[in-house]
Every structure is written in C-alpha cells, then in structure tokens.
Amino acid sequence: MMLCALVPVTGQAVLAEGTLAVEGVPGFVRNRIPALTGSYTLGPLAGIRVYAVSEPLLFDPAVWTERKAGSYRARYTSNRTEGQVWAVERSVPMREELNDHSRWFFLVRCAAGIPEPVCISFIGAFIPRTEFFFSSARRLQDLSFPAVLDVRVPD
C-alpha cells in the first residue's frame, strides 16, 4: 500500500521505451508470439510494460481468470516473476489497408509491487488511446503506442 501513497491522484504515464517488435509475451509458457511492446513510467513507478498481439491467443483457465479492469472484461494472471498480467481483447476499426488486423489483444504487465488499482487505471487510459492510434495507421510499421497517457489513479 505504501506505493499507492507515492502515486499522484492524477498523473501522466510516459512511454519510456517502444514501440518495438518482439517475440514472446508474458503470461504464457515460453513462447515466440509476435507482438509490439513498450514500457511506461507513471510518476515514481516504473515497470508497466504493454504488448499488442494481432494473432489469436489461447488462455489456459488454470492460469488465467476472467476479471473486470474498469469497464473492460479482461483475463488476469499473476506470479512473482512477471507481476500482474492483464489481457483485454478488442476489435479495433482499422483503415482499409490493415483490415485484416482488426482483432487485438492488449496485454499490460505491471511489475510486482504496483498496486492493482494503479494497473486498472492505467488500462483504462491505455486501451482507448491505443485503439485511436492503431485505427489511424496505414501500415503495420506505423502502429505505435501513445507517448503520454493521462491516468487517474483512485484514492
């Protein structure tokens, strides 16, 4: 709980690294799933990493549970190594050139020690802005995460 007191009620999450193409996403056994990734800092908190995956993902119910992340239906898993991992499936209206890439899984990994309400608030800011950025892209290489997000962290 101490970390929550350090985070401002309203803050900006800043993209510190990314948008990068990688292979491998958290929450699944060792894998080579292609994804875009980036990392954000929020005030004094580092360790929020995001992933965007456009291919189907299969969620093992022994590992993932269904949860609410604000207004989003999400899948959730956590462990000491990866921290919390939230996955939200979205249908994004893409430009005609990228119509085949309209189904996305957005994964948010919050390092151990970041309170769950902070992760949920980040998700609430990250997903709609990222959908907007993705829907504006003309080519896969143009896909990018927003540089700054306004995150409202609950008291």
Secondary structure, DSSP 4 states (H G I P E B T S, - for coil): -HHHHHS-SEEEEEEEEEEEEEE--TTSSS---EEEEEEEEETTEEEEEEEEE-S-----TTT-EEEEETTEEEEEEEETTTEEEEEEEEE----GGGGGG-EEEEEEEE-TTS-HHHHHHHHHHHHHHHHHHHHH-SSGGG----SEEEEE---
